[in-house]
Amino acid sequence: MSSMISIDHLDAAARFAMLSWTIAPRPIAWITSVSASRENNLAPFSFFTIASTDPLVLVVAIEPRPDGSPKDTLSNILATRQFVVQIAETDRVDEVARSGEDSPPEFDELAALDLPLSKAARVLPLVIDGCAAVFECELVDTRSFGRETLVFGEVVTARIAERLITESGDIDKNNVRPLGRIGSTFAASTPLSRRSAVTARAES
Ligand SMILES: Cc1cc2nc3c(=O)[nH]c(=O)nc-3n(C[C@H](O)[C@H](O)[C@H](O)COP(=O)(O)O)c2cc1C
């Protein structure tokens, strides 16, 4: 058996690097939200997954800013109880990265990035056009373990890009290009056939 090195003794920052490069690639929730005074906000979150399929509930872990204050996304979700999760594809990597840079609450990332926008069907935050999927969410619960706040959002309506649906109504598996996160950089995920994985191992 190959030897393993314990990471139990590492401090949180060092352990984070180990975690973020190995619990990967992670999907990215590109979240739009609005403040109580209706300022738009956009930020990406990769501590993100499906918490439940029926009802459809998504969960995002939001850590505080280095000074301990809450990020705008969390403040907005707690204030309005609504948010929209967009799934961006690899062609939007620059916009996703820029939307994750620190900015004051009054800074409107949506306007600054000049993204194409639409009104949501059921919630207040705007929707970014051209994404693979859009999930309009209402806050149903929060839970904290240490620094992160887990935000649980029940999906009140969801849409998939028409270009990703085949004539027979299936997802077009070869054309989905979801943008992912590995470590502190980005990853492209493409389907991998088991046959090629086995062949590659046999050849190495
Ligand atoms: C791809 C990517 C993924 C991120 N994932 C998370 C995350 O899971 N949790 C988190 O608290 N911050 C995460 N961040 C950092 C936030 O996006 C960043 O702090 C952002 O400025 C928060 O914006 P806000 O204050 O408008 O909410 C991520 C950044 C990037 C670029």
PDBQT file of the ligand as one rigid body, heavy atoms in Angstrom, charges set to zero:
ROOT
HETATM    1  C1  LIG A 301     -14.018  30.139  -7.998  1.00  0.00    +0.000 C 
HETATM    2  C2  LIG A 301     -14.161  30.713  -6.615  1.00  0.00    +0.000 A 
HETATM    3  C3  LIG A 301     -14.769  29.964  -5.626  1.00  0.00    +0.000 A 
HETATM    4  C4  LIG A 301     -14.971  30.484  -4.333  1.00  0.00    +0.000 A 
HETATM    5  N1  LIG A 301     -15.578  29.711  -3.387  1.00  0.00    +0.000 NA
HETATM    6  C5  LIG A 301     -15.858  30.249  -2.166  1.00  0.00    +0.000 A 
HETATM    7  C6  LIG A 301     -16.560  29.481  -1.192  1.00  0.00    +0.000 A 
HETATM    8  O1  LIG A 301     -16.943  28.318  -1.410  1.00  0.00    +0.000 OA
HETATM    9  N2  LIG A 301     -16.828  30.065   0.021  1.00  0.00    +0.000 N 
HETATM   10  C7  LIG A 301     -16.463  31.361   0.283  1.00  0.00    +0.000 A 
HETATM   11  O2  LIG A 301     -16.753  31.866   1.382  1.00  0.00    +0.000 OA
HETATM   12  N3  LIG A 301     -15.785  32.108  -0.632  1.00  0.00    +0.000 NA
HETATM   13  C8  LIG A 301     -15.494  31.586  -1.845  1.00  0.00    +0.000 A 
HETATM   14  N4  LIG A 301     -14.833  32.345  -2.794  1.00  0.00    +0.000 N 
HETATM   15  C9  LIG A 301     -14.502  33.736  -2.482  1.00  0.00    +0.000 C 
HETATM   16  C10 LIG A 301     -15.698  34.672  -2.710  1.00  0.00    +0.000 C 
HETATM   17  O3  LIG A 301     -16.205  34.559  -4.024  1.00  0.00    +0.000 OA
HETATM   18  C11 LIG A 301     -15.211  36.113  -2.465  1.00  0.00    +0.000 C 
HETATM   19  O4  LIG A 301     -14.887  36.253  -1.090  1.00  0.00    +0.000 OA
HETATM   20  C12 LIG A 301     -16.204  37.172  -2.898  1.00  0.00    +0.000 C 
HETATM   21  O5  LIG A 301     -15.550  38.424  -2.887  1.00  0.00    +0.000 OA
HETATM   22  C13 LIG A 301     -17.411  37.254  -1.988  1.00  0.00    +0.000 C 
HETATM   23  O6  LIG A 301     -18.212  38.298  -2.502  1.00  0.00    +0.000 OA
HETATM   24  P1  LIG A 301     -19.390  38.978  -1.723  1.00  0.00    +0.000 P 
HETATM   25  O7  LIG A 301     -18.810  39.731  -0.527  1.00  0.00    +0.000 OA
HETATM   26  O8  LIG A 301     -19.979  39.876  -2.770  1.00  0.00    +0.000 OA
HETATM   27  O9  LIG A 301     -20.333  37.894  -1.295  1.00  0.00    +0.000 OA
HETATM   28  C14 LIG A 301     -14.556  31.819  -4.051  1.00  0.00    +0.000 A 
HETATM   29  C15 LIG A 301     -13.911  32.565  -5.051  1.00  0.00    +0.000 A 
HETATM   30  C16 LIG A 301     -13.709  32.026  -6.318  1.00  0.00    +0.000 A 
HETATM   31  C17 LIG A 301     -13.044  32.858  -7.378  1.00  0.00    +0.000 C 
ENDROOT
TORSDOF 0
